[in-house]
Amino acid sequence: MTTKIEGGLPAKPVETPVVGDSGPARAGGARDATVAAAPPVDSLRLTGEAVGLKAMARELASPAKLDMARIKEIRNALDSGTYEINPQDIANRLLALERELLG
């Protein structure tokens, strides 16, 4: 379907009348009056997981407490060849860690 448009552009541009401020007052009062900003209403509430993560981040950011006596004891046992490895204890601790991580 085709529509033929006949006629040309107007010879002179059409002027739009300028609206002045002399008309009736609009709702809301004067336009030049200052407007006070409304107080902010945004809020933030952290979930329990987020609070836990923040606590964990604080804990990890602090330097670890080292038991220097235990470190010296292990170092001496390694040097003397008397340090014993208990595979069952290692496995139990790994399983406990996995249970803790998985919840």
Secondary structure, 3 states (H helix, E strand, C coil): CCCCCCCCCCCCCCCCCCCCCCCCCCCCCCCCCCCCCCCCCCCCCCCHHHHHHHHHHHHHHCCCCCCHHHHHHHHHHHHHCCCCCCHHHHHHHHHHHHHHHHC
